[in-house]
Amino acid sequence: MTILLIAEHAGGTLKKSAHELSSAARALDAGATIHALALGAGATSVATELAAWGAQAVRVGEEGFEPYAPLCWTCAVVDVANAVKADVILFGAGALSRDIAGRVAMRLGGTLASDCMALSADGKGIKIVRPTHAGRVTTTGAFSGPGPLVATLRANAFAVLKPAQPGAGNVANLNAPTDTADLRAIVTATVQSTGTRPELSEASIVISGGRSLGSAENFKLIYDLCDVLGAAPGASRAAVDAGYAPHAMQVGQTGRTVNPALYIACGISGAIQHLAGMRTSKTIVAINKDPNAAIFNVADLAVVGDLFQILPALTEEFRKALK
Ligand SMILES: Cc1cc2nc3c(=O)[nH]c(=O)nc-3n(C[C@H](O)[C@H](O)[C@H](O)COP(=O)(O)OP(=O)(O)OC[C@H]3O[C@@H](n4cnc5c(N)ncnc54)[C@H](O)[C@@H]3O)c2cc1C
């Protein structure tokens, strides 16, 4: 099997999703030929690490791939997939794959499977496990062609295992398509979030606050606990709409999908649209003063009480314990 990984990086630092793609590719087929593609400023500096993670060949493209233009990147992925005759193309599930994975699948005459939580091969085809109906149902599908499978993988769903042996990692430079007349859209500005907290969709602990926090100032209770635990802060849409937290923190159907080891929902009712973004978290702790809150239906640990008392106490206890 030939597998092409679309490795994302931030200015030359490989994202965790790239390690997950590499691990998933090797778990899918231990004998697979793995190719990796990294695009955008800094791509060249991730080539060695991609080889260490098992890529036999790495293509990098910097010049002409900034600013990001979806059709330019689509063409690059399609060209490489055709050149290496990829059977499977893996993306991390996120903004990039939402933008171009569908276009890539369509142009290659392949099949798109988004937000996969497990992939396995049985000799006849590839078994794909993915959530549907806002995460209420998990479906298992079988893929056997035609065309390549383009799969986007949910963050934190695949075990990360470095290979015993690195790949050959032969590096080749990729030229951007020269005809820019048909790009239709380019990204004119990217606002980098500042701060030292982990990225929401990659974090292993996420602590989210709801409308019940009552103000942006009170979200400090969430941030304080996050900083003690090394967690990423999240929010419900009601909290975001009320201006208590930025949209980048919104978890749910119209926000981010998270899949951490631990999700702590503070004063969040548990509307289906919120659950859609977090219900696959490994362990869910919910703090809510209403014992009948819907969030308790998906919680592993239900804490009935007032978050304004519980959060400062939790932060204090963890601060002491982790000192
Ligand atoms: C098309 C569409 C898309 C949507 N997308 C999203 C999405 O992406 N993400 C999302 O989150 N929502 C989304 N929503 C909104 C969703 O339906 C809910 O309205 C929203 O999730 C509610 O947010 P909340 O739980 O913070 O607020 P509320 O529903 O107001 O719940 C507040 C909760 O806090 C509890 N509480 C109050 N005070 C305290 C206290 N002192 N201590 C402890 N608990 C307390 C209450 O018991 C209650 O359960 C969407 C809705 C639509 C129609």
The ligand as an SDF file (V2000), in Angstrom:
LIG
                    3D

 53 58  0  0  0  0  0  0  0  0999 V2000
  -27.1070   25.5380   14.6060 C   0  0  0  0  0  0  0  0  0  0  0  0
  -26.6010   25.5890   16.0210 C   0  0  0  0  0  0  0  0  0  0  0  0
  -25.2550   25.3880   16.2420 C   0  0  0  0  0  0  0  0  0  0  0  0
  -24.7520   25.4100   17.5550 C   0  0  0  0  0  0  0  0  0  0  0  0
  -23.4280   25.1800   17.7530 N   0  0  0  0  0  0  0  0  0  0  0  0
  -22.9620   25.1180   19.0300 C   0  0  0  0  0  0  0  0  0  0  0  0
  -21.5860   24.8060   19.2970 C   0  0  0  0  0  0  0  0  0  0  0  0
  -20.7670   24.6380   18.3960 O   0  0  0  0  0  0  0  0  0  0  0  0
  -21.2070   24.7460   20.5940 N   0  0  0  0  0  0  0  0  0  0  0  0
  -22.0550   24.9520   21.6520 C   0  0  0  0  0  0  0  0  0  0  0  0
  -21.6200   24.8700   22.8080 O   0  0  0  0  0  0  0  0  0  0  0  0
  -23.3350   25.2550   21.4160 N   0  0  0  0  0  0  0  0  0  0  0  0
  -23.8020   25.3630   20.1420 C   0  0  0  0  0  0  0  0  0  0  0  0
  -25.1060   25.7290   19.9280 N   0  0  0  0  0  0  0  0  0  0  0  0
  -25.8840   26.2200   21.0680 C   0  0  0  0  0  0  0  0  0  0  0  0
  -26.4580   25.1210   21.9510 C   0  0  0  0  0  0  0  0  0  0  0  0
  -27.6980   24.6970   21.4390 O   0  0  0  0  0  0  0  0  0  0  0  0
  -26.6690   25.6480   23.3780 C   0  0  0  0  0  0  0  0  0  0  0  0
  -27.4970   26.7920   23.3360 O   0  0  0  0  0  0  0  0  0  0  0  0
  -25.3740   26.0340   24.1090 C   0  0  0  0  0  0  0  0  0  0  0  0
  -24.4530   24.9700   24.0270 O   0  0  0  0  0  0  0  0  0  0  0  0
  -25.6830   26.3180   25.5550 C   0  0  0  0  0  0  0  0  0  0  0  0
  -24.5420   26.7820   26.1970 O   0  0  0  0  0  0  0  0  0  0  0  0
  -24.3820   26.6340   27.7750 P   0  0  0  0  0  0  0  0  0  0  0  0
  -24.5410   25.2110   28.1450 O   0  0  0  0  0  0  0  0  0  0  0  0
  -23.1440   27.3460   28.1530 O   0  0  0  0  0  0  0  0  0  0  0  0
  -25.5790   27.5320   28.3280 O   0  0  0  0  0  0  0  0  0  0  0  0
  -26.9430   27.1530   29.0240 P   0  0  0  0  0  0  0  0  0  0  0  0
  -27.7680   26.2920   28.1610 O   0  0  0  0  0  0  0  0  0  0  0  0
  -27.5160   28.4430   29.4900 O   0  0  0  0  0  0  0  0  0  0  0  0
  -26.5320   26.2590   30.2740 O   0  0  0  0  0  0  0  0  0  0  0  0
  -25.8770   26.7480   31.4150 C   0  0  0  0  0  0  0  0  0  0  0  0
  -25.6880   25.5850   32.3760 C   0  0  0  0  0  0  0  0  0  0  0  0
  -24.9460   26.0240   33.4800 O   0  0  0  0  0  0  0  0  0  0  0  0
  -25.5130   25.5000   34.6670 C   0  0  0  0  0  0  0  0  0  0  0  0
  -25.1820   26.4510   35.7370 N   0  0  0  0  0  0  0  0  0  0  0  0
  -25.6780   27.7030   35.9260 C   0  0  0  0  0  0  0  0  0  0  0  0
  -25.0470   28.2960   36.9620 N   0  0  0  0  0  0  0  0  0  0  0  0
  -24.1680   27.3970   37.4380 C   0  0  0  0  0  0  0  0  0  0  0  0
  -23.2280   27.4320   38.5030 C   0  0  0  0  0  0  0  0  0  0  0  0
  -23.0760   28.5080   39.2750 N   0  0  0  0  0  0  0  0  0  0  0  0
  -22.4740   26.3270   38.7340 N   0  0  0  0  0  0  0  0  0  0  0  0
  -22.6190   25.2150   37.9800 C   0  0  0  0  0  0  0  0  0  0  0  0
  -23.4840   25.1310   36.9450 N   0  0  0  0  0  0  0  0  0  0  0  0
  -24.2430   26.2190   36.6710 C   0  0  0  0  0  0  0  0  0  0  0  0
  -26.9890   25.3970   34.3990 C   0  0  0  0  0  0  0  0  0  0  0  0
  -27.5810   24.3990   35.2240 O   0  0  0  0  0  0  0  0  0  0  0  0
  -26.9890   24.9990   32.9200 C   0  0  0  0  0  0  0  0  0  0  0  0
  -26.9800   23.5950   32.7730 O   0  0  0  0  0  0  0  0  0  0  0  0
  -25.6240   25.6860   18.6400 C   0  0  0  0  0  0  0  0  0  0  0  0
  -26.9780   25.8910   18.3920 C   0  0  0  0  0  0  0  0  0  0  0  0
  -27.4640   25.8470   17.1100 C   0  0  0  0  0  0  0  0  0  0  0  0
  -28.9350   26.0620   16.8770 C   0  0  0  0  0  0  0  0  0  0  0  0
  1  2  1  0
  2  3  1  0
  2 52  2  0
  3  4  2  0
  4  5  1  0
  4 50  1  0
  5  6  2  0
  6  7  1  0
  6 13  1  0
  7  8  2  0
  7  9  1  0
  9 10  1  0
 10 11  2  0
 10 12  1  0
 12 13  2  0
 13 14  1  0
 14 15  1  0
 14 50  1  0
 15 16  1  0
 16 17  1  0
 16 18  1  0
 18 19  1  0
 18 20  1  0
 20 21  1  0
 20 22  1  0
 22 23  1  0
 23 24  1  0
 24 25  2  0
 24 26  1  0
 24 27  1  0
 27 28  1  0
 28 29  2  0
 28 30  1  0
 28 31  1  0
 31 32  1  0
 32 33  1  0
 33 34  1  0
 33 48  1  0
 34 35  1  0
 35 36  1  0
 35 46  1  0
 36 37  1  0
 36 45  1  0
 37 38  2  0
 38 39  1  0
 39 40  1  0
 39 45  2  0
 40 41  1  0
 40 42  2  0
 42 43  1  0
 43 44  2  0
 44 45  1  0
 46 47  1  0
 46 48  1  0
 48 49  1  0
 50 51  2  0
 51 52  1  0
 52 53  1  0
M  END
$$$$
